[in-house]
Amino acid sequence: MTRRALYAYHYPAYHRSGSGWFEWDLVRAAAPWFPGHAKPDVPLWGELDDAEPATFVRQARAAAAAGLDGFVFDTWWRPDGATLYAETLERAVLPAFAAGEVPDDFRFGILWCPVWPRVALPVGMEQPSTAQGPDRLFRFGPADLLALVDYLLPYLSHPRAIHVDGRPLLGVFHGWRLAAELGGAGAAAIAAMRAHARSRGLPGLYLAGCLNSAADAAVLAPLGLDALTSYVWWPDWNGPARQDYAALGVARRADWEHLATTQALPYLPSIAAGWDATPRGKRDWDGQRIGFPWTPVLEGATPEAVAYAVGEGLAYLDRRGAPGDHPVFIASWNEWSESHRLEPCLRWGDGYLRALGRLRGVGAK
C-alpha cells in the first residue's frame, strides 16, 4: 500500500514583521497559570528566524526524516493587498527549493487565513478576546477570490506544490468565513475561482475548508468545496479549563465518523499536537472567562499520545477507502505560542519527531 500523505501546518511568524508583536517574545515570557503548568516552552534549536532559507532547510529535513511529506503554510492576504508573514515563503521557502536543498518529494501547500491577526499580544483581561473585533474580519467578495488566486499563483503552480486529486491544495482557515462573506453567491463564487485557476494554467484547485466543530460542516457543504478539514479541532472549547488529550482523541474520532455518515464531502483529519494559548494572554486570567486566548489547556499531549492520534487519523482514511494522496494534517510544526508544535523542545527533546518516525517506519527507532 502506498504510504498516505502526512503534512504539518507551518506557522511562519518567527521573524520580525508588521504584526505588532514578536512570537519569540511571547514564548519566552510565558509563565505558569496554575501549579504544574509547564511553561515556558523552550525551543531546543534556539529562537530560529524562519525567513532565513537555512531555517526552512533544517525544518524540512527534520520533518522528512520523521515521515512527513510537507508543510502547509498559514498565509495572510486581504483584498487591499496587505499581506503578513509572507517573508518566509518569499525569502526562505522558494529560494531553498530553487537551490536544491530541500529533500526530494518534500512539498508545500497554502492555508489562506481570511481572519487578520490582532494588532498586539499578549492580551489582558481588560481587553476583548482576540477572537473579537471588526478589524480582524475583513470583507471579501467573489472578485477577491480571483485576486487571491493571482496572488498565490507562484505557490500553487510551483513544481513542489502539494496536489490532491491532481490539483494544487488550497485550504481555508475558518472556512465558515466563506459562507459568511459570500452568502448565497458562495457556490457560484467558488466555481468562478476554480475556472480562474484553470485560466491561469493550473489544473484547477483542491479546496478544503477548515471547521472548528461538526456544526460548521452544514454551513460549508453548499459551497462546492472538495473536502472538509481543520486546523485545531481538538479541545472542547466550552469545556473545563484543563482537559485530557487522549480523552479528546476519542471524542474527535467519534466526530469524524459522524461526519462520514452525515456529509457527502470527505473529512481529512487534522491532529493537534496539543493546545495551550496562555502565552498569548497576560497572567491575569480570572479562571472563568472563555474566549481566545482564555481557552482550555490540554494535558497529556506526549509524543506517544500525539503519534497515536496521527495513526488513528491515517487509519480512519484507510477505512474510508480514501485515495493515498488524501492527507492527514498535524497542527502544527511550530506554533509555539499555542503549544502545538513538533519542533524539538527542551521538555521532550526530539520526541515528537521520533514518535512519528516510528509510526511511519522511518528514522531512529
N, C-alpha and C positions, 0 to 999 in steps of 0.2 A: 504494500500500500504506500502511495506517495505521502510523504510527510506533510501534514496540514500546516498551512501558513500560520505564523505567530508573529504579531507585531506589537511593539510598545509605543504608546504615546510619548512624545518628547515635548517638554515644556521649555521653549527656547528663550528664557528670560534671565539667564545668568551672565549678563553683561550690562554695562551702563547704557541706559536708553532714556526715552522720554516718558517712561511710565509713571514717574513721580516717586518711585521708591526703588530700592535695590534688593533683590531677593536674598542675596547672601547676608545682608544686614538683618533681615527678618529671621533667617535660620540661626544665625549666630546669637541673636539676642533672645531667642525663645527661652522661657523659663517654665518650670512645672506649675500646673494649675491645681494639682492635688497630690497627696502623698503617693509615691510610686509612679508618678507620671514621668516617663523617660524623655526628658527634654534638657538641653537641646540635642538635636541630631548633629553629628559631626561627620562631614564627608571625609572618607579615608583618602581620597585623591586630592584633598585640598579644595579650595574655592576656585574651580575651573571657570575660565571665560569661554562661553560656548559660541562666541563669534569668531573664535580662532580655529582654523582648519585642523590644527593638531588635536584640539579637544574633540571635535567630531570624529576624527580618525580613531582616537583612543576609545571613545564610546562605542563606535560601530564595531570595532574589532572585538571588544569585550562582549558585546551583545551577540555577535555572530558566533563566538566561541561558546556561548551559553545556549545556542539553539534558536535564537531569534532571527527572523528573516528581514527585519527592517524597522524603521521608526516612522510614525505618523506625527507630523509636526503641527502643533497648535499654531494657527495663523490668523492674524487680525488684519482686516481690511474693511473699510466702510466707503459708502458712495462718494463722500467728499474727497476721496483719495488718500486719506490718512491710513497709515499702517503702524504696526507696533511689533517690535522684536523681529522684524524682517532681516536684520543684520545676520542672524545665524544662518538662514538659508542662503543669503546672497554672498556673505563673506567667508563662510566656513563649509557649508554642505556642498554647494555646487563646485567650488574650487577643489575640494578634496576628491570628489568624483572625477573631475577633469584631470587631476594629477595621477589618477590610478591608484590611490592609496586606500581605497575602501574595499573590504573583502568582496570577492566575486559573489554575485547573486544577492548581495545585501541591497535592499530597496528603500524607498521613502515615499510617503504619501502626505496628503494635506487634510487637516481638520479645520474647516473655517469656523471661526467663533464670532457669530453675529451679536455679541454682547461685549461692550467695551469695558476694560478693567477700571477699577476705582482709581481716582486721581492719586491717592496716597494711602499707604498702610504702614504700621498697624492701625486698626480702628478701635476706638474705645466705646464704652457703654453709652457715652453721651452723644454718640453719632448713630445714624441709622445703619441697619445691616448693609453689608456690601452688596447684597442681592437687590437692594432697592435703589431707586434714583433714575430719573428720566435721561440723565446724561449717559447712562450705560446702554439703554435700549434705543439705539438709533433706528431711524426709519429706513426702509428699503422697499423697492417695488420690482416688478418683472424686468424692467430695463436694467436695473442694477445687477441682477444676476448675470446678465450678459457681460457687463463690465467686469464682474468678478471673474468670469471665465478668462477674459482677456488678461487680467492681472495675473492669474495663476498659470497661464499658458506655458511659461518656461519650466514649471514644475510638472504639470500634468503631461506635457509632451516629452519629458526627459526620458532617455533610454532606461533609466533605473526607476522610473515611477512604478508604484505598486499598481498592478492590474488585477481586477476581479471580473470574471466572466469576459475577459478580453478587453476591458475598458478601464481607464485610469480611475482609481478610487478617489472620491471626494466626500469626506464626512462633514456633517453639520452639527456642531455642538449646540445643545439646547434646541433640538430640532423643532420644538413647538413654536419657535420664533418664525419659522417659515409660514406656518398656518396663521399665526397672529398678524403678520405683516402683509401676506398676500391675500388672505381672506378667500373669497370664492374664486379668485383668479389663480389659485395655487397650482392646480393641475396643469392649466394652460401655460403658466409661467415656467414650471419645471420642464414641460415638453419643449418650450421655446429655448430653454437653457441647453437642453440636450442637442437640439438642432443647431444652435450656435456653436457648440463644441465641435460638431461634425464639420461645420463650415470652416472652422479654423484648423482642420486637419486631424483632429482627434477621432478615434473610433467611437466616440460617444462618451458617456460618463457613467460610472457606477456610484450612485448616490445613496449614502447611508445616513439616516437621521438618528441622532442620539436622543434617547429618552431617559428621564430621571425616575420614572415609575411606570408600572404597567398601564396606568391610565393614559399616559401620553400616546400609546400605540394607536388608539382610536382617532386621535387628532391628526396623526401623521398618515394614517392609511389612505385617505383620499388624494394625497398629493402626487402619487405616481412615483414614489421612490423605489429603489431596488431592495433595500434592506433596512432593518432597524438594528441599532446597536446602542452603546452607552459610552460615557466617559467614566465617571464614577457613579455606579448604581450598586452600592453595597450597604451603606448604613441604612437603618430605619430613621429617616430624617426627623421624624417627630417622636422618636422613642427616647429612652433614657440616655443620660449624658455619657455613660460608659457601656459599650456593647461588645459582645464576643464575636470575633472574626469568624470562627468556624460555624457558630450557630447561624450567622447571617448567610454563610455559604449555602446552608440547607434551604433557607428561605429564598435565596436568589435562584437556585436550581428549580425550585417549585415555580417561580415566576417564569423562567424560561419555558418550562413545559406548558404553563398556562398560555403563554403567547403562541406556542406552536399549535395549540388546539383552537385558538380564537382569532388568529391573524393569518392572512394569506402571505404577508411578507415574511421572509426568513429573519430570524434574530441571530445576530453574531455576538456571542458573549464577550463582555469586557470584564476582566478580573481586576479588581482594585488590590493593589499591594499594600493596603492599609488605608487609614484615613484619620487625620488629626490636624485640623486647621487652626489650632490655637496659636501658632506663630504669627498668624495674620491679625490677631486681636491683642489688645492690651490685657494685662493681667488684672482687670477689674470686673471680670465676668461675675454676674450675680448668681450664677448657678441655675437660673430659671429661663431667662430669655432665649428664644430659639430664632435663628437666622444667621446665615454665614457672617463671620466665622464661628459663631456660637452654635456649633453643631456637635453631634456625638463624637467621642473619641473611641476608635476601635482598638481593642486589646487582643493580643494573641495572634497578630499578623506575623508569625515567624516565617523564615524562609521555607520551611517544610509545609506550613499551612497554605502559603501563597502558591507554591508549586502544586500542591494537591488540588487547589481550586482551579488552577490553569488546566490541569489534567482533566478535571470534570468538564470544563468548557470544551476542550478538544473532543472528549468522549461524547458530549451532547451533539455536536455537529456530525460526528461519525454515525451516531444512532439515527440522526435525521436523514442520513444519506447525502449530506451536502457535498458539493464538489470540493476537491482538495485545496483549491485556491480561495475558498470561503474561509476567512481567517477568524482567529480568536485574538482579542486585543488585551493588553495589560496596561493599566493606568497606575503608574506610568514609569518611564525610565528615570525621571529626575525631578519630580515635583516635590522638592524637599520641604517647602513651607506648608504643604498639606500632608506631609508624611506618607506619601505613597510613591515609593521610588525603589528601583532595583540597583541603582548605582551603589558601589561599596560604601559602607559607613563604619564608624568606629565600633558600634554595638554588635553588628552582625558580620563584619568583615565583608568578604565577597560571597556570603552565604546564599543570598538570593540567586546569584548567577550560578553558583554550584548546584543548588537545588534544581533550578531549571535545566541545567546541563544534564543532570541525572535523568530528569523526566524525558528529555529529548534524545538521550543516548549519545551525548557528546561531551567533550571536555573531561575535567578531572572527576573521578568518582568519589 
